[in-house]
Amino acid sequence: QRRPGLMADLDRARQRSAGALHVAVIGASDPTPEQALAARTMGAELARAGAIVITGGGPGVMAAASQGAAEAGGVVVGILPGNDRHLANPWVEVALATGLGELRNGLIVRAADTVLAVGGAYGTLSEIALALAAEKPVTGYDTWPIPGVERAESPERAVARALTRAVRTES
């Protein structure tokens, strides 16, 4: 049986999610210290702007962005490659275990209104390509220099550009 306040809590959560921009932060699982700091800063800036932060839920840039957002009071969703949601980094509030491996990269970018890329290897490159193919804006900081990725000179500038370029996903 549901407690009376639970329905009100669920309604507030639904309204917050529906009205908020959803921003994916993607990047290196083994970032440089500068990239990790940039991702943490981005997560915090996004949370302060009221955005919901989506990551792959793992280490590196994903954990740094998650930590920044969580510490700033934001909501963090981790879309995990494996079957165990307990493997999410400790700052993920909502862990979604997909069991899809790298194929979950498509879910990350499709769930987002805009994408921020920080550093990264081939997994990040695949997410960038999937985002661009889905016509999602991609803003990059110290990441792959490819056409379609708008580069930013600072983490704060990257967040500002991402938020202004976001294309809301229709439900």
N, C-alpha and C positions, 0 to 999 in steps of 0.2 A: 504494500500500500504506500502511495506517495504522500509525503508530508505536504501540508498546505503551501509552504513557501517554495517548494521545489519547482512547481510550475512557473511561478513568477521568476525564479532564478533562470530557468530554461528559456523563458521568453526574453529576458534581458540579454542572455548570451546569444540567442538567435539574432536579435536586433543589432547587437554590437558587431557580430560577424557580418551580417548583411550590409551594414553601412560602412564598414571599414575597408580600406584598401588592403589587399593581400599582396605582400611583397616577398618574393623568393630571394634569398641570399644564397648564392652558390659559390663554390670555390675550392681551393686546395685543401686536401685532408691533412697535408703536412706543410702548412704555410710558413713563410718567414715571420719573424716577430713583428715586422711592420704590417704585414698582411693580416695577422691575427688581431693586432690592435685596431686596424682599420675596420675589420669585420665587427669587432666588439662595439666600436663607435657607431657603426651603421645600425646595428641592432638597437642600441640605446636611442639613437635619433629617430628610428622608425617607431619605436614604442611611444616615445614622447609625442609623435605626430598622430598617434592613434591607429597605426597600421598593425595588421596581424602579420607576424614574421613566419615564413615557411622556409624550412631547411630540409636537408636530407637526414637530419637527426643525429649525425655522427660526430667525429672529431674535427679538429682543425678549424677552418673558416666556419663550418656549420656550428660547432660548439661555441666559438667566440661570438658569433652573431646572436646565438641563442642566449648566451650569458648576458650580453649587453641588453638585449630586449627584456629578459626576465628581471634583471636588476632594476630596470627602469619601469617595471610594472606592466610590461606588455604581455601579449599572448603569443606563445611560440608553438607552432605545429611542426612536428618532425615526421617526414614521410620516409620510412626506413626501408632498406633493401631486403632485409631478412624477415624471418617469421617471429622474432622475439622483440616485443616492444620494450622490454626491460633493458635492451642494449642501447636505447636512446641516451644521448648525453643528458646530464642531470638538470639542464635548464629547459628541456622540452616539457611543455605542459600537456600537449595532446600528441601522443605517439601513435602513428599508424603503421603497423607492420604489414608490408605488402607481400613479402615472399617473392618479389619480382627481380631482385638483383638490380643491375644497372637500368633495367627497363623502367624502374620507378622514376628515373629522371624526367620522363615525359609527364608523369603525374605532378611532379614538383612544378614544372613550368606551366602546365595547363591550369593548375589551381591558383596561379598568381595573376595579378593584374599588370605587374611589371617585374623585372628581374634585375638584381644587382650581382655582378660577378666580381670576385676578388681572387686574383691569382688563378691557380688551377692547372690541371693536366688534361688528359683526354676526356675524363668524365665531365669536367666543366665545359670543355669544348662541345661535347655532345648536348649538354643542356642549353648552351648558347644557341647552337644550331636549331634545336627543337623550338626554342623560344622564338627565334627569328622566323622560322617556318610557320609558326602559329600567329605571327604578327604581334608578338608581345614585345614591348620596348625593352631593350637591354642596355643598361648603363654599366660601364666597367671601370674598375680601379686596379691598375697593375695586373691586367689580364690579357687575354688573347687579343692582338691588334687585327681584328677582322672587320670587313665592311658590315655596317649595320649596328655595331656596338658603339654607343656614344661614350667616349672616354671622359673621365672626370679627374681633376688634379688633386682632389682631397676626398676623404670619406664623407664629410659634411656636404660637399658639393655633389657627390654621387647620389646621396639620399635626396637632396633637393631636386635634382634632375629626374630621378626615378619617380618621385611623387608627382611631378608636373607632367610627366610623360605617360603615366599609367592609363591603361585602357581597361575600364571595369568589365569584369566577366559577368555576363548575364546568366541568371539561374533559370 
